[in-house]
Amino acid sequence: MPATIKLSALAVGASATVREVPANAPAFLRFREMGLLAGAPVSLVRTAPLGDPLELTVRGYHLTIRKADADHILVEPAP
């Protein structure tokens, strides 16, 4: 299995596939409702000037989440 990284560590402009959203994550249900499920493709569009929040593209729409929440989501970077 290729290496996974935290979503918060993804480089701006990079794409990845969500591999795991732990059920004990503080916003687990909210992530699921927003489409951040295992297997979903995501791209990091940009970060705020101080690095928080992060703007993502998920399932065709833009989503902004806090960096602390992105620390709980594991992704597999696209080659």
PDB file of N, CA, C and O in Angstrom:
ATOM      1  N   MET A   1       0.847  -1.179   0.000  1.00  0.00           N
ATOM      2  CA  MET A   1       0.000   0.000   0.000  1.00  0.00           C
ATOM      3  C   MET A   1       0.892   1.241   0.000  1.00  0.00           C
ATOM      4  O   MET A   1       1.823   1.335   0.800  1.00  0.00           O
ATOM      5  N   PRO A   2       0.616   2.183  -0.882  1.00  0.00           N
ATOM      6  CA  PRO A   2       1.418   3.413  -0.908  1.00  0.00           C
ATOM      7  C   PRO A   2       1.283   4.191   0.407  1.00  0.00           C
ATOM      8  O   PRO A   2       0.339   3.998   1.172  1.00  0.00           O
ATOM      9  N   ALA A   3       2.233   5.051   0.634  1.00  0.00           N
ATOM     10  CA  ALA A   3       2.267   5.830   1.870  1.00  0.00           C
ATOM     11  C   ALA A   3       1.089   6.792   1.950  1.00  0.00           C
ATOM     12  O   ALA A   3       0.672   7.366   0.944  1.00  0.00           O
ATOM     13  N   THR A   4       0.569   6.958   3.135  1.00  0.00           N
ATOM     14  CA  THR A   4      -0.494   7.929   3.362  1.00  0.00           C
ATOM     15  C   THR A   4       0.071   9.084   4.167  1.00  0.00           C
ATOM     16  O   THR A   4       1.009   8.925   4.948  1.00  0.00           O
ATOM     17  N   ILE A   5      -0.516  10.236   3.960  1.00  0.00           N
ATOM     18  CA  ILE A   5      -0.119  11.433   4.702  1.00  0.00           C
ATOM     19  C   ILE A   5      -1.383  12.106   5.222  1.00  0.00           C
ATOM     20  O   ILE A   5      -2.494  11.772   4.810  1.00  0.00           O
ATOM     21  N   LYS A   6      -1.199  13.043   6.116  1.00  0.00           N
ATOM     22  CA  LYS A   6      -2.335  13.832   6.594  1.00  0.00           C
ATOM     23  C   LYS A   6      -2.767  14.800   5.497  1.00  0.00           C
ATOM     24  O   LYS A   6      -1.935  15.313   4.748  1.00  0.00           O
ATOM     25  N   LEU A   7      -4.050  15.042   5.409  1.00  0.00           N
ATOM     26  CA  LEU A   7      -4.559  15.980   4.416  1.00  0.00           C
ATOM     27  C   LEU A   7      -3.935  17.356   4.607  1.00  0.00           C
ATOM     28  O   LEU A   7      -3.710  18.071   3.630  1.00  0.00           O
ATOM     29  N   SER A   8      -3.655  17.733   5.839  1.00  0.00           N
ATOM     30  CA  SER A   8      -3.060  19.040   6.110  1.00  0.00           C
ATOM     31  C   SER A   8      -1.643  19.158   5.568  1.00  0.00           C
ATOM     32  O   SER A   8      -1.133  20.271   5.437  1.00  0.00           O
ATOM     33  N   ALA A   9      -0.986  18.030   5.248  1.00  0.00           N
ATOM     34  CA  ALA A   9       0.383  18.047   4.731  1.00  0.00           C
ATOM     35  C   ALA A   9       0.428  18.038   3.208  1.00  0.00           C
ATOM     36  O   ALA A   9       1.513  18.093   2.629  1.00  0.00           O
ATOM     37  N   LEU A  10      -0.711  17.970   2.555  1.00  0.00           N
ATOM     38  CA  LEU A  10      -0.759  17.952   1.097  1.00  0.00           C
ATOM     39  C   LEU A  10      -0.312  19.310   0.554  1.00  0.00           C
ATOM     40  O   LEU A  10      -0.658  20.352   1.112  1.00  0.00           O
ATOM     41  N   ALA A  11       0.450  19.293  -0.523  1.00  0.00           N
ATOM     42  CA  ALA A  11       0.947  20.537  -1.122  1.00  0.00           C
ATOM     43  C   ALA A  11      -0.164  21.232  -1.908  1.00  0.00           C
ATOM     44  O   ALA A  11      -1.051  20.578  -2.456  1.00  0.00           O
ATOM     45  N   VAL A  12      -0.108  22.546  -1.956  1.00  0.00           N
ATOM     46  CA  VAL A  12      -1.086  23.326  -2.716  1.00  0.00           C
ATOM     47  C   VAL A  12      -1.020  22.910  -4.180  1.00  0.00           C
ATOM     48  O   VAL A  12       0.060  22.843  -4.767  1.00  0.00           O
ATOM     49  N   GLY A  13      -2.180  22.634  -4.763  1.00  0.00           N
ATOM     50  CA  GLY A  13      -2.260  22.210  -6.153  1.00  0.00           C
ATOM     51  C   GLY A  13      -2.193  20.705  -6.338  1.00  0.00           C
ATOM     52  O   GLY A  13      -2.437  20.208  -7.437  1.00  0.00           O
ATOM     53  N   ALA A  14      -1.868  19.974  -5.286  1.00  0.00           N
ATOM     54  CA  ALA A  14      -1.749  18.520  -5.375  1.00  0.00           C
ATOM     55  C   ALA A  14      -3.105  17.850  -5.202  1.00  0.00           C
ATOM     56  O   ALA A  14      -4.021  18.398  -4.588  1.00  0.00           O
ATOM     57  N   SER A  15      -3.203  16.653  -5.759  1.00  0.00           N
ATOM     58  CA  SER A  15      -4.414  15.849  -5.644  1.00  0.00           C
ATOM     59  C   SER A  15      -4.105  14.599  -4.840  1.00  0.00           C
ATOM     60  O   SER A  15      -2.955  14.170  -4.746  1.00  0.00           O
ATOM     61  N   ALA A  16      -5.146  14.022  -4.264  1.00  0.00           N
ATOM     62  CA  ALA A  16      -4.990  12.812  -3.461  1.00  0.00           C
ATOM     63  C   ALA A  16      -6.327  12.088  -3.397  1.00  0.00           C
ATOM     64  O   ALA A  16      -7.356  12.591  -3.849  1.00  0.00           O
ATOM     65  N   THR A  17      -6.280  10.904  -2.827  1.00  0.00           N
ATOM     66  CA  THR A  17      -7.485  10.115  -2.587  1.00  0.00           C
ATOM     67  C   THR A  17      -7.608   9.899  -1.094  1.00  0.00           C
ATOM     68  O   THR A  17      -6.640   9.510  -0.440  1.00  0.00           O
ATOM     69  N   VAL A  18      -8.783  10.145  -0.549  1.00  0.00           N
ATOM     70  CA  VAL A  18      -9.015   9.945   0.885  1.00  0.00           C
ATOM     71  C   VAL A  18      -8.917   8.455   1.169  1.00  0.00           C
ATOM     72  O   VAL A  18      -9.552   7.647   0.490  1.00  0.00           O
ATOM     73  N   ARG A  19      -8.129   8.089   2.164  1.00  0.00           N
ATOM     74  CA  ARG A  19      -7.973   6.690   2.558  1.00  0.00           C
ATOM     75  C   ARG A  19      -8.641   6.388   3.889  1.00  0.00           C
ATOM     76  O   ARG A  19      -9.158   5.288   4.083  1.00  0.00           O
ATOM     77  N   GLU A  20      -8.640   7.349   4.809  1.00  0.00           N
ATOM     78  CA  GLU A  20      -9.221   7.069   6.122  1.00  0.00           C
ATOM     79  C   GLU A  20      -9.659   8.357   6.803  1.00  0.00           C
ATOM     80  O   GLU A  20      -8.937   9.354   6.827  1.00  0.00           O
ATOM     81  N   VAL A  21     -10.854   8.303   7.351  1.00  0.00           N
ATOM     82  CA  VAL A  21     -11.352   9.356   8.226  1.00  0.00           C
ATOM     83  C   VAL A  21     -11.729   8.644   9.520  1.00  0.00           C
ATOM     84  O   VAL A  21     -12.793   8.029   9.591  1.00  0.00           O
ATOM     85  N   PRO A  22     -10.885   8.714  10.541  1.00  0.00           N
ATOM     86  CA  PRO A  22     -11.138   7.966  11.774  1.00  0.00           C
ATOM     87  C   PRO A  22     -12.477   8.334  12.406  1.00  0.00           C
ATOM     88  O   PRO A  22     -12.854   9.504  12.468  1.00  0.00           O
ATOM     89  N   ALA A  23     -13.182   7.310  12.870  1.00  0.00           N
ATOM     90  CA  ALA A  23     -14.491   7.523  13.492  1.00  0.00           C
ATOM     91  C   ALA A  23     -14.379   8.327  14.781  1.00  0.00           C
ATOM     92  O   ALA A  23     -15.376   8.876  15.251  1.00  0.00           O
ATOM     93  N   ASN A  24     -13.182   8.406  15.362  1.00  0.00           N
ATOM     94  CA  ASN A  24     -13.016   9.183  16.590  1.00  0.00           C
ATOM     95  C   ASN A  24     -12.605  10.630  16.304  1.00  0.00           C
ATOM     96  O   ASN A  24     -12.336  11.395  17.230  1.00  0.00           O
ATOM     97  N   ALA A  25     -12.556  11.003  15.016  1.00  0.00           N
ATOM     98  CA  ALA A  25     -12.234  12.392  14.664  1.00  0.00           C
ATOM     99  C   ALA A  25     -13.356  13.297  15.173  1.00  0.00           C
ATOM    100  O   ALA A  25     -14.525  12.915  15.127  1.00  0.00           O
ATOM    101  N   PRO A  26     -13.010  14.494  15.658  1.00  0.00           N
ATOM    102  CA  PRO A  26     -14.016  15.384  16.245  1.00  0.00           C
ATOM    103  C   PRO A  26     -15.192  15.711  15.319  1.00  0.00           C
ATOM    104  O   PRO A  26     -16.316  15.889  15.790  1.00  0.00           O
ATOM    105  N   ALA A  27     -14.946  15.790  14.025  1.00  0.00           N
ATOM    106  CA  ALA A  27     -16.007  16.182  13.098  1.00  0.00           C
ATOM    107  C   ALA A  27     -16.341  15.049  12.126  1.00  0.00           C
ATOM    108  O   ALA A  27     -16.677  15.313  10.971  1.00  0.00           O
ATOM    109  N   PHE A  28     -16.255  13.803  12.567  1.00  0.00           N
ATOM    110  CA  PHE A  28     -16.443  12.643  11.691  1.00  0.00           C
ATOM    111  C   PHE A  28     -17.766  12.699  10.919  1.00  0.00           C
ATOM    112  O   PHE A  28     -17.773  12.540   9.699  1.00  0.00           O
ATOM    113  N   LEU A  29     -18.860  12.919  11.603  1.00  0.00           N
ATOM    114  CA  LEU A  29     -20.163  12.958  10.922  1.00  0.00           C
ATOM    115  C   LEU A  29     -20.243  14.117   9.937  1.00  0.00           C
ATOM    116  O   LEU A  29     -20.801  13.974   8.849  1.00  0.00           O
ATOM    117  N   ARG A  30     -19.697  15.240  10.307  1.00  0.00           N
ATOM    118  CA  ARG A  30     -19.708  16.400   9.412  1.00  0.00           C
ATOM    119  C   ARG A  30     -18.878  16.114   8.158  1.00  0.00           C
ATOM    120  O   ARG A  30     -19.276  16.491   7.055  1.00  0.00           O
ATOM    121  N   PHE A  31     -17.732  15.453   8.317  1.00  0.00           N
ATOM    122  CA  PHE A  31     -16.910  15.077   7.163  1.00  0.00           C
ATOM    123  C   PHE A  31     -17.696  14.180   6.215  1.00  0.00           C
ATOM    124  O   PHE A  31     -17.677  14.383   5.001  1.00  0.00           O
ATOM    125  N   ARG A  32     -18.386  13.192   6.769  1.00  0.00           N
ATOM    126  CA  ARG A  32     -19.172  12.276   5.935  1.00  0.00           C
ATOM    127  C   ARG A  32     -20.266  13.019   5.185  1.00  0.00           C
ATOM    128  O   ARG A  32     -20.494  12.761   4.003  1.00  0.00           O
ATOM    129  N   GLU A  33     -20.940  13.933   5.855  1.00  0.00           N
ATOM    130  CA  GLU A  33     -22.004  14.701   5.211  1.00  0.00           C
ATOM    131  C   GLU A  33     -21.474  15.575   4.086  1.00  0.00           C
ATOM    132  O   GLU A  33     -22.197  15.863   3.131  1.00  0.00           O
ATOM    133  N   MET A  34     -20.214  16.002   4.189  1.00  0.00           N
ATOM    134  CA  MET A  34     -19.614  16.858   3.175  1.00  0.00           C
ATOM    135  C   MET A  34     -18.960  16.052   2.049  1.00  0.00           C
ATOM    136  O   MET A  34     -18.427  16.642   1.109  1.00  0.00           O
ATOM    137  N   GLY A  35     -18.988  14.732   2.124  1.00  0.00           N
ATOM    138  CA  GLY A  35     -18.447  13.912   1.058  1.00  0.00           C
ATOM    139  C   GLY A  35     -17.020  13.450   1.243  1.00  0.00           C
ATOM    140  O   GLY A  35     -16.447  12.855   0.330  1.00  0.00           O
ATOM    141  N   LEU A  36     -16.429  13.705   2.394  1.00  0.00           N
ATOM    142  CA  LEU A  36     -15.056  13.253   2.649  1.00  0.00           C
ATOM    143  C   LEU A  36     -15.087  11.808   3.143  1.00  0.00           C
ATOM    144  O   LEU A  36     -14.956  11.538   4.337  1.00  0.00           O
ATOM    145  N   LEU A  37     -15.264  10.894   2.202  1.00  0.00           N
ATOM    146  CA  LEU A  37     -15.329   9.472   2.495  1.00  0.00           C
ATOM    147  C   LEU A  37     -14.121   8.781   1.893  1.00  0.00           C
ATOM    148  O   LEU A  37     -13.486   9.318   0.986  1.00  0.00           O
ATOM    149  N   ALA A  38     -13.798   7.594   2.388  1.00  0.00           N
ATOM    150  CA  ALA A  38     -12.698   6.824   1.822  1.00  0.00           C
ATOM    151  C   ALA A  38     -12.944   6.607   0.338  1.00  0.00           C
ATOM    152  O   ALA A  38     -14.035   6.207  -0.067  1.00  0.00           O
ATOM    153  N   GLY A  39     -11.931   6.870  -0.465  1.00  0.00           N
ATOM    154  CA  GLY A  39     -12.028   6.716  -1.907  1.00  0.00           C
ATOM    155  C   GLY A  39     -12.361   7.993  -2.655  1.00  0.00           C
ATOM    156  O   GLY A  39     -12.280   8.024  -3.883  1.00  0.00           O
ATOM    157  N   ALA A  40     -12.731   9.044  -1.946  1.00  0.00           N
ATOM    158  CA  ALA A  40     -13.090  10.310  -2.596  1.00  0.00           C
ATOM    159  C   ALA A  40     -11.831  11.053  -3.042  1.00  0.00           C
ATOM    160  O   ALA A  40     -10.879  11.181  -2.271  1.00  0.00           O
ATOM    161  N   PRO A  41     -11.824  11.543  -4.282  1.00  0.00           N
ATOM    162  CA  PRO A  41     -10.676  12.344  -4.732  1.00  0.00           C
ATOM    163  C   PRO A  41     -10.770  13.770  -4.178  1.00  0.00           C
ATOM    164  O   PRO A  41     -11.849  14.361  -4.152  1.00  0.00           O
ATOM    165  N   VAL A  42      -9.647  14.307  -3.742  1.00  0.00           N
ATOM    166  CA  VAL A  42      -9.589  15.677  -3.233  1.00  0.00           C
ATOM    167  C   VAL A  42      -8.393  16.393  -3.841  1.00  0.00           C
ATOM    168  O   VAL A  42      -7.403  15.762  -4.210  1.00  0.00           O
ATOM    169  N   SER A  43      -8.490  17.704  -3.941  1.00  0.00           N
ATOM    170  CA  SER A  43      -7.376  18.545  -4.378  1.00  0.00           C
ATOM    171  C   SER A  43      -7.277  19.720  -3.428  1.00  0.00           C
ATOM    172  O   SER A  43      -8.294  20.282  -3.022  1.00  0.00           O
ATOM    173  N   LEU A  44      -6.061  20.093  -3.074  1.00  0.00           N
ATOM    174  CA  LEU A  44      -5.861  21.267  -2.231  1.00  0.00           C
ATOM    175  C   LEU A  44      -5.726  22.473  -3.138  1.00  0.00           C
ATOM    176  O   LEU A  44      -4.749  22.588  -3.878  1.00  0.00           O
ATOM    177  N   VAL A  45      -6.699  23.375  -3.089  1.00  0.00           N
ATOM    178  CA  VAL A  45      -6.720  24.547  -3.960  1.00  0.00           C
ATOM    179  C   VAL A  45      -5.793  25.619  -3.422  1.00  0.00           C
ATOM    180  O   VAL A  45      -4.942  26.133  -4.148  1.00  0.00           O
ATOM    181  N   ARG A  46      -5.953  25.956  -2.158  1.00  0.00           N
ATOM    182  CA  ARG A  46      -5.102  26.974  -1.532  1.00  0.00           C
ATOM    183  C   ARG A  46      -5.285  26.954  -0.029  1.00  0.00           C
ATOM    184  O   ARG A  46      -6.206  26.334   0.504  1.00  0.00           O
ATOM    185  N   THR A  47      -4.373  27.659   0.643  1.00  0.00           N
ATOM    186  CA  THR A  47      -4.463  27.832   2.087  1.00  0.00           C
ATOM    187  C   THR A  47      -4.553  29.325   2.378  1.00  0.00           C
ATOM    188  O   THR A  47      -4.156  30.156   1.560  1.00  0.00           O
ATOM    189  N   ALA A  48      -5.066  29.644   3.525  1.00  0.00           N
ATOM    190  CA  ALA A  48      -5.115  31.038   3.945  1.00  0.00           C
ATOM    191  C   ALA A  48      -3.682  31.525   4.208  1.00  0.00           C
ATOM    192  O   ALA A  48      -2.776  30.706   4.364  1.00  0.00           O
ATOM    193  N   PRO A  49      -3.470  32.823   4.258  1.00  0.00           N
ATOM    194  CA  PRO A  49      -2.111  33.355   4.445  1.00  0.00           C
ATOM    195  C   PRO A  49      -1.357  32.783   5.650  1.00  0.00           C
ATOM    196  O   PRO A  49      -0.138  32.623   5.590  1.00  0.00           O
ATOM    197  N   LEU A  50      -2.051  32.480   6.722  1.00  0.00           N
ATOM    198  CA  LEU A  50      -1.379  31.914   7.890  1.00  0.00           C
ATOM    199  C   LEU A  50      -1.471  30.392   7.935  1.00  0.00           C
ATOM    200  O   LEU A  50      -1.108  29.777   8.938  1.00  0.00           O
ATOM    201  N   GLY A  51      -1.958  29.777   6.843  1.00  0.00           N
ATOM    202  CA  GLY A  51      -2.014  28.326   6.763  1.00  0.00           C
ATOM    203  C   GLY A  51      -3.298  27.687   7.249  1.00  0.00           C
ATOM    204  O   GLY A  51      -3.425  26.463   7.203  1.00  0.00           O
ATOM    205  N   ASP A  52      -4.240  28.465   7.707  1.00  0.00           N
ATOM    206  CA  ASP A  52      -5.482  27.915   8.237  1.00  0.00           C
ATOM    207  C   ASP A  52      -6.617  28.877   7.921  1.00  0.00           C
ATOM    208  O   ASP A  52      -6.510  30.041   8.307  1.00  0.00           O
ATOM    209  N   PRO A  53      -7.670  28.493   7.266  1.00  0.00           N
ATOM    210  CA  PRO A  53      -8.118  27.172   6.857  1.00  0.00           C
ATOM    211  C   PRO A  53      -7.577  26.751   5.491  1.00  0.00           C
ATOM    212  O   PRO A  53      -6.830  27.484   4.844  1.00  0.00           O
ATOM    213  N   LEU A  54      -7.979  25.541   5.071  1.00  0.00           N
ATOM    214  CA  LEU A  54      -7.581  24.972   3.784  1.00  0.00           C
ATOM    215  C   LEU A  54      -8.796  24.930   2.864  1.00  0.00           C
ATOM    216  O   LEU A  54      -9.896  24.592   3.302  1.00  0.00           O
ATOM    217  N   GLU A  55      -8.604  25.271   1.592  1.00  0.00           N
ATOM    218  CA  GLU A  55      -9.683  25.171   0.619  1.00  0.00           C
ATOM    219  C   GLU A  55      -9.419  23.948  -0.255  1.00  0.00           C
ATOM    220  O   GLU A  55      -8.361  23.823  -0.871  1.00  0.00           O
ATOM    221  N   LEU A  56     -10.398  23.054  -0.296  1.00  0.00           N
ATOM    222  CA  LEU A  56     -10.290  21.807  -1.043  1.00  0.00           C
ATOM    223  C   LEU A  56     -11.335  21.755  -2.140  1.00  0.00           C
ATOM    224  O   LEU A  56     -12.351  22.447  -2.079  1.00  0.00           O
ATOM    225  N   THR A  57     -11.080  20.937  -3.134  1.00  0.00           N
ATOM    226  CA  THR A  57     -12.104  20.573  -4.102  1.00  0.00           C
ATOM    227  C   THR A  57     -12.433  19.112  -3.836  1.00  0.00           C
ATOM    228  O   THR A  57     -11.565  18.242  -3.908  1.00  0.00           O
ATOM    229  N   VAL A  58     -13.705  18.854  -3.527  1.00  0.00           N
ATOM    230  CA  VAL A  58     -14.177  17.511  -3.225  1.00  0.00           C
ATOM    231  C   VAL A  58     -15.460  17.272  -3.998  1.00  0.00           C
ATOM    232  O   VAL A  58     -16.421  18.027  -3.850  1.00  0.00           O
ATOM    233  N   ARG A  59     -15.489  16.240  -4.815  1.00  0.00           N
ATOM    234  CA  ARG A  59     -16.697  15.851  -5.545  1.00  0.00           C
ATOM    235  C   ARG A  59     -17.334  17.007  -6.311  1.00  0.00           C
ATOM    236  O   ARG A  59     -18.558  17.118  -6.384  1.00  0.00           O
ATOM    237  N   GLY A  60     -16.480  17.872  -6.887  1.00  0.00           N
ATOM    238  CA  GLY A  60     -16.970  18.947  -7.739  1.00  0.00           C
ATOM    239  C   GLY A  60     -17.351  20.233  -7.053  1.00  0.00           C
ATOM    240  O   GLY A  60     -17.878  21.132  -7.708  1.00  0.00           O
ATOM    241  N   TYR A  61     -17.111  20.363  -5.769  1.00  0.00           N
ATOM    242  CA  TYR A  61     -17.397  21.634  -5.095  1.00  0.00           C
ATOM    243  C   TYR A  61     -16.227  22.021  -4.196  1.00  0.00           C
ATOM    244  O   TYR A  61     -15.388  21.187  -3.857  1.00  0.00           O
ATOM    245  N   HIS A  62     -16.184  23.273  -3.823  1.00  0.00           N
ATOM    246  CA  HIS A  62     -15.115  23.787  -2.964  1.00  0.00           C
ATOM    247  C   HIS A  62     -15.559  23.682  -1.513  1.00  0.00           C
ATOM    248  O   HIS A  62     -16.688  24.024  -1.162  1.00  0.00           O
ATOM    249  N   LEU A  63     -14.654  23.209  -0.690  1.00  0.00           N
ATOM    250  CA  LEU A  63     -14.905  22.996   0.723  1.00  0.00           C
ATOM    251  C   LEU A  63     -13.756  23.612   1.505  1.00  0.00           C
ATOM    252  O   LEU A  63     -12.591  23.427   1.153  1.00  0.00           O
ATOM    253  N   THR A  64     -14.075  24.331   2.548  1.00  0.00           N
ATOM    254  CA  THR A  64     -13.057  24.927   3.407  1.00  0.00           C
ATOM    255  C   THR A  64     -13.148  24.271   4.775  1.00  0.00           C
ATOM    256  O   THR A  64     -14.210  24.252   5.398  1.00  0.00           O
ATOM    257  N   ILE A  65     -12.014  23.729   5.239  1.00  0.00           N
ATOM    258  CA  ILE A  65     -11.978  23.119   6.567  1.00  0.00           C
ATOM    259  C   ILE A  65     -10.768  23.634   7.338  1.00  0.00           C
ATOM    260  O   ILE A  65      -9.797  24.119   6.758  1.00  0.00           O
ATOM    261  N   ARG A  66     -10.853  23.516   8.646  1.00  0.00           N
ATOM    262  CA  ARG A  66      -9.745  23.937   9.496  1.00  0.00           C
ATOM    263  C   ARG A  66      -8.585  22.957   9.385  1.00  0.00           C
ATOM    264  O   ARG A  66      -8.780  21.764   9.151  1.00  0.00           O
ATOM    265  N   LYS A  67      -7.402  23.471   9.554  1.00  0.00           N
ATOM    266  CA  LYS A  67      -6.200  22.635   9.486  1.00  0.00           C
ATOM    267  C   LYS A  67      -6.224  21.568  10.578  1.00  0.00           C
ATOM    268  O   LYS A  67      -5.795  20.438  10.346  1.00  0.00           O
ATOM    269  N   ALA A  68      -6.715  21.911  11.749  1.00  0.00           N
ATOM    270  CA  ALA A  68      -6.798  20.942  12.846  1.00  0.00           C
ATOM    271  C   ALA A  68      -7.702  19.777  12.474  1.00  0.00           C
ATOM    272  O   ALA A  68      -7.434  18.642  12.869  1.00  0.00           O
ATOM    273  N   ASP A  69      -8.770  20.032  11.721  1.00  0.00           N
ATOM    274  CA  ASP A  69      -9.643  18.955  11.268  1.00  0.00           C
ATOM    275  C   ASP A  69      -8.964  18.140  10.171  1.00  0.00           C
ATOM    276  O   ASP A  69      -9.114  16.919  10.125  1.00  0.00           O
ATOM    277  N   ALA A  70      -8.220  18.806   9.290  1.00  0.00           N
ATOM    278  CA  ALA A  70      -7.520  18.110   8.203  1.00  0.00           C
ATOM    279  C   ALA A  70      -6.422  17.193   8.739  1.00  0.00           C
ATOM    280  O   ALA A  70      -6.011  16.257   8.054  1.00  0.00           O
ATOM    281  N   ASP A  71      -5.950  17.451   9.942  1.00  0.00           N
ATOM    282  CA  ASP A  71      -4.929  16.590  10.552  1.00  0.00           C
ATOM    283  C   ASP A  71      -5.444  15.177  10.804  1.00  0.00           C
ATOM    284  O   ASP A  71      -4.646  14.247  10.921  1.00  0.00           O
ATOM    285  N   HIS A  72      -6.758  14.996  10.890  1.00  0.00           N
ATOM    286  CA  HIS A  72      -7.349  13.690  11.188  1.00  0.00           C
ATOM    287  C   HIS A  72      -7.611  12.854   9.936  1.00  0.00           C
ATOM    288  O   HIS A  72      -7.874  11.656  10.043  1.00  0.00           O
ATOM    289  N   ILE A  73      -7.543  13.460   8.764  1.00  0.00           N
ATOM    290  CA  ILE A  73      -7.883  12.769   7.524  1.00  0.00           C
ATOM    291  C   ILE A  73      -6.607  12.288   6.838  1.00  0.00           C
ATOM    292  O   ILE A  73      -5.697  13.075   6.581  1.00  0.00           O
ATOM    293  N   LEU A  74      -6.549  10.990   6.544  1.00  0.00           N
ATOM    294  CA  LEU A  74      -5.380  10.413   5.862  1.00  0.00           C
ATOM    295  C   LEU A  74      -5.685  10.284   4.380  1.00  0.00           C
ATOM    296  O   LEU A  74      -6.752   9.807   3.995  1.00  0.00           O
ATOM    297  N   VAL A  75      -4.741  10.711   3.551  1.00  0.00           N
ATOM    298  CA  VAL A  75      -4.911  10.650   2.101  1.00  0.00           C
ATOM    299  C   VAL A  75      -3.699   9.987   1.457  1.00  0.00           C
ATOM    300  O   VAL A  75      -2.613   9.944   2.036  1.00  0.00           O
ATOM    301  N   GLU A  76      -3.907   9.474   0.254  1.00  0.00           N
ATOM    302  CA  GLU A  76      -2.836   8.903  -0.540  1.00  0.00           C
ATOM    303  C   GLU A  76      -2.587   9.856  -1.703  1.00  0.00           C
ATOM    304  O   GLU A  76      -3.447   9.990  -2.574  1.00  0.00           O
ATOM    305  N   PRO A  77      -1.438  10.519  -1.739  1.00  0.00           N
ATOM    306  CA  PRO A  77      -1.158  11.476  -2.826  1.00  0.00           C
ATOM    307  C   PRO A  77      -1.204  10.800  -4.195  1.00  0.00           C
ATOM    308  O   PRO A  77      -0.790   9.650  -4.347  1.00  0.00           O
ATOM    309  N   ALA A  78      -1.707  11.523  -5.175  1.00  0.00           N
ATOM    310  CA  ALA A  78      -1.742  11.016  -6.545  1.00  0.00           C
ATOM    311  C   ALA A  78      -0.318  11.027  -7.113  1.00  0.00           C
ATOM    312  O   ALA A  78       0.471  11.917  -6.796  1.00  0.00           O
ATOM    313  N   PRO A  79       0.004  10.047  -7.945  1.00  0.00           N
ATOM    314  CA  PRO A  79       1.362   9.995  -8.519  1.00  0.00           C
ATOM    315  C   PRO A  79       1.619  11.129  -9.488  1.00  0.00           C
ATOM    316  O   PRO A  79       2.709  11.224 -10.052  1.00  0.00           O
TER     317      PRO A  79
END
